Amino acid sequence: MSNKRKVVSSDGVVFEAELSILKKSRVIKELLEKETSGVDSAINIESITGDLLGKVLLYCANQPVYENKPRVNRRLERTPDVMSSFDMEFFNVDPETLFNLISVGIALKIDCLLENSSKYAAHLIRGKTGEDIRQLLEISLDEQTSKEPDFLISDDEEEQQKEAEQDVEMYQEMEVMLNVISREGRSFPISLQAAKMSLTLRDMLDCFLKGEVNNEVEAIPLQQIDSNTLHKVIRFCEHYKTETNPEEEHSYEINEWDSSFFGNNFKAVFDIVKAADYLQIHRLFDVSCKFIANFLKGKSSQEISEAFGLNNDFSRYRNDKVFNAL
C-alpha cells in the first residue's frame, strides 16, 4: 500500500498527500483504519472547496505530531510568542477564511488546526474593546443592536435584587459562595466550584487561602468584564461546574444547552470570548469558537456576509504567499 493518498475536494480539485499528514484529521484516520487492506481509492472531502482544502493540507504538513492531551489546569497560551512564525503568517487572513479554517478543524477533527486557529483568533481580540473587535472583523451591528438580547440585565434595582436572590437560591447547595464585581460595580454570586472553572479566579483564591492577602474573600473585582457578559459567564460555569474536562477526544459538537446559551447575538459572543480568555475558562473559550464555526457550516459566502454584516468581497484569498507555497 502506498504511503500517499489522493483526496478530492467538493469542487473536484485533487490533492495527493502523505498518510501521516492526512491522519492528523481524526475523521480521515478512522476512514483509513476501516479500509480493506490493499485499497488505495481517493478520499472525497465533501463541503470543503479545493482552495480551502489546499490550505488545510499545507497547514497539516507543517505541523509536528499532535497529541490530544487533556488541558486541565493548563494555561491557555494566547500570545504570539507561543505561535510559530508559520502559524502567525498562515492565519493572517480575512475573517471569513479564519472562521472557515476553524470550521474545518471541527468538521475533520484536526486538533492542531482547531487549537491554533482559535488561539490566533483570541490573539486578535486580546486587549481590544468591543468596538475594536467589530472593526477588526468588519462586522456591522446595526441590525443586531436594534433588539436587546434576552439576557440584558435590568437597570431596576428591585429587579436586580430579585435576580440576585434567585441566583443564591439556585446555587445554595454549595457550602461556599463568593461574589464577583463587574466593571459597572454590580455584584454577582458564584459558587466556589463554578469559580474554579476559571484559572484566573483559582489563582486569586489560592492567594487568599495561602494568606498572601490579609483579607477575607468577600468580593473579587473583574474590571475587564461588563455586567451582561459576567452574568452569562457565571451562568455557563454554574451549569458545567460538576463536569471535568474529558481526557479522551472531544466530539466538537454544540449541545442544545450551548445553542440556547449563545442565542443569535454575535456582539455577545465576542464579548464572551474575551471574558473566557481573560478568566482562562477553557471550556467556555473553546465552545464559543465552536459555536461560531458551527454557525458557518453549510452557508454560502453570501449568507455568511449577510449574517455578519460583512461589506467586503472575501471570495479572493488574500494570503497568496502562503497558498502559492503548495
Residue, then its C-alpha position, 0 to 999 in steps of 0.5 A: m500500500s502506498n504511503k500517499r493518498k489522493v483526496v478530492s475536494s467538493d469542487g473536484v480539485v485533487f490533492e495527493a498527500e502523505l498518510s501521516i499528514l492526512k491522519k492528523s484529521r481524526v475523521i480521515k484516520e478512522l476512514l483509513e483504519k476501516e479500509t480493506s487492506g490493499v485499497d488505495s481509492a481517493i478520499n472525497i472531502e465533501s463541503i470543503t472547496g479545493d482552495l480551502l482544502g489546499k490550505v488545510l493540507l499545507y497547514c497539516a504538513n507543517q505541523p509536528v505530531y499532535e497529541n490530544k492531551p487533556r488541558v486541565n489546569r493548563r494555561l491557555e497560551r494566547t500570545p504570539d510568542v507561543m505561535s510559530s512564525f508559520d502559524m502567525e503568517f498562515f492565519n493572517v487572513d480575512p475573517e471569513t477564511l479564519f472562521n472557515l479554517i476553524s470550521v474545518g478543524i471541527a468538521l475533520k477533527i484536526d486538533c492542531l488546526l482547531e487549537n491554533s486557529s482559535k488561539y490566533a483568533a483570541h490573539l486578535i481580540r486580546g486587549k481590544t474593546g468591543e468596538d475594536i473587535r467589530q472593526l477588526l472583523e468588519i462586522s456591522l451591528d446595526e441590525q443586531t443592536s436594534k433588539e436587546p438580547d434576552f439576557l440584558i440585565s435590568d437597570d431596576e434595582e428591585e429587579q436586580q435584587k430579585e435576580a440576585e436572590q434567585d441566583v443564591e437560591m439556585y446555587q445554595e447547595m454549595e457550602v461556599m459562595l463568593n461574589v464577583i464585581s463587574r466593571e459597572g460595580r454590580s455584584f454577582p454570586i458564584s459558587l466556589q466550584a463554578a469559580k474554579m472553572s476559571l484559572t484566573l479566579r483559582d489563582m486569586l483564591d489560592c492567594f487568599l487561602k495561602g494568606e498572601v492577602n490579609n483579607e477575607v474573600e468577600a468580593i473579587p473585582l473583574q474590571q475587564i468584564d461588563s455586567n451582561t457578559l459576567h452574568k452569562v459567564i457565571r451562568f455557563c460555569e454554574h451549569y458545567k461546574t460538576e463536569t471535568n474536562p474529558e481526557e479522551e477526544h472531544s466530539y466538537e459538537i454544540n449541545e442544545w444547552d450551548s445553542s440556547f446559551f449563545g442565542n443569535n447575538f454575535k456582539a455577545v459572543f465576542d464579548i464572551v470570548k474575551a471574558a473566557d480568555y481573560l478568566q482562562i475558562h477553557r471550556l467556555f473559550d473553546v465552545s464559543c469558537k465552536f459555536i461560531a464555526n458551527f454557525l458557518k457550516g453549510k452557508s454560502s459566502q453570501e449568507i455568511s456576509e449577510a449574517f455578519g454584516l460583512n461589506n467586503d468581497f472575501s471570495r479572493y484569498r488574500n494570503d497568496k504567499v502562503f497558498n502559492a507555497l503548495 
